[in-house]
């Protein structure tokens, strides 16, 4: 829900935190296939590994979909 803070059940701009935007931005950049090294540097994380551990959770689903799609195009059973 837009404007929902993870710490509350209320909605509205008064519940929006800058960190909510930052988390969405990093997650969206990684899901869009942006380079994790660059994304990490842009948000001043100490390492790309930290960025991926913290925000890369949704990339696993994308990797599974990509593997299944590629296997399907080759006529193979899906590995996932």
C-alpha positions, 0 to 999 in steps of 0.5 A: 500500500502506498504510504504505509510504514512497516511499523504501522497499519496507517496509510498516508504521507505522514507515515512515509519515511525516506528509508522506505523510498530508498529500500524501494529504489534499491529493490527496483534497480536490482529487479530491473537488472542494474549492476549490483556494484553500481547500485551498492555504490549509489547507496553507499553500502560498504560492499555489493555483497551486503546490498545483495544480502539485504535487497537481492531476495527478489532476484532469486524469483527472477532467476528461477523464472529466467531458468524456467523460460530458457529451459522451456524454449529449449524443450527441456523440463524446467529445473525449478 
